[in-house]
């Protein structure tokens, strides 16, 4: 390394730490022969490189509804999901940028008895926002809230293998499982599982008091959340405060960004993405991960109760056309396997559902359902371009003699009034870190979010067996069969795997992104900083 390179590296470090002004850096760089443009870009990069405390981060997200609640068992969209991961809440574990599970509220996690038991040691000295010390009793009460007999929490399906959870002193929690599960710590990263203070075995969630990086100041459901940095947070966070706006309309959300009202927007309008690409002081947030857009059919409701009808509709949809015209290339076609190829044990199920109207016709004839007419509930609340996607699907299906009536549903209340309730609708799924976690939350027979109402005995038997299997080859084979069953028999139409695309101001610094969920895996509020 030359003397100049050493000095430049030191200067960049000083900029990142806030110890060298822009003027002084520019003078040094240009005196060394750099152009004004190159020096300016280098300064901007250096200024963002080192985390620093301060500022209020403002984001506008294309999620949220007026029925949103502080109850963690009800969180179901991108306005609420980060509340338990990096806003008010703190879970036992987190997922890092390498898709690895790491301790958080937990200090450590260790298996015992063939991974049928897991011993969780808690960090000492963690306090909730109200000053109460977090103990094992709070962890037990939190978990029981989600897995109890009357629970409607989606996390109940994720933790279906838990037999019992008990405190062993103030800093130790012991989970006993129905069978071995080597991936169990990953399940504890579910965003519903933020720790809450408890009293008499009951958690107190109604005021949003958690142990996370921010203290809730105000919440208007479906409109805005305001929170301030928790000075007693046991981890690291950088912003002094955050403001999160729920703006479903993509044009309004884009305008909020372009006008400087917010630093970040998700779900960018891909039709006008060049406008964001060329906006001043902007970088495109473009992350490929586990997310996908779906069209779930209720397998217990006619005509979707016939497997031939389900398969016919799968062959009647041109998924590449959806990727081209809805995602504008920012994604890839689905094949009715919800597991991203990036997830361990994922397979490419065969045959691949390409567009084949004639095959769809033959399946309908076999079912005695020629000239099929069905309703499809659609909204842009499901995913950006959802209505456009449904209209395209209807156009594709005409060649197979299928009439799809697109029912345009209101954005507000879509997740309460349409999804899980209408026989055929649109949906989006963020990722989960393991095959078991995703298949359990969305396809297990008793899962709260089994949005296809699919109950395949063989699938459910394999799901339980694979969880406890320690032989890698056998486990791979079990998960492969699970995925093939979903592909062949299930009602989940995986339309396309979508990239997370948004716009981020260069005033915000960040490290490498998480890819399992949008918003840097839900951690942007905790891990980003004001550059």
ABEGO torsion letter per residue (X at the ends): XBAAAAAAAAAAAAAAAGABBAAAAAAAAAAAGBBAAAAAAAAAAAAAABBBBEEBBBBBBABEBAABBABAAABABAAAAAAAAABABBBABBBBAAGBBBBBABABBBBBGGGABBBBBBBBGBBBAAGBBBBAAAAAAAAAAAABAABABAAAAAAAABABBBBBEAABBBBBBABBBAAAAAAAABAAABBBBBBGGBBBAAAGBBABABBBABBBBGABBBBBBBAABABBBABABBBBBBBABAAAAAAAAAAGABABBBGBBAAAAAAAAABBGBBBBBBBBABBBBBBBBAABOAAABAAAAAAAAAABBAAAAAAAAAGGBEBBBAGBABBAABBGBBBBOBBBBBBAAAAAAAAAAAGABGBBBBBBBBAAABBGAAAAAAAAAAAAAAAGBBBBBBBBBABGAAAAABGABABBBBBBBBBABAAAAAAAAABAABAABAAGBBBAAAAAAAAAAAABABAAAAAAAAAAAAAAAAAABABBBABBBBBBBBBBAABBBBBBBAABBGGGGAAAAABBBX
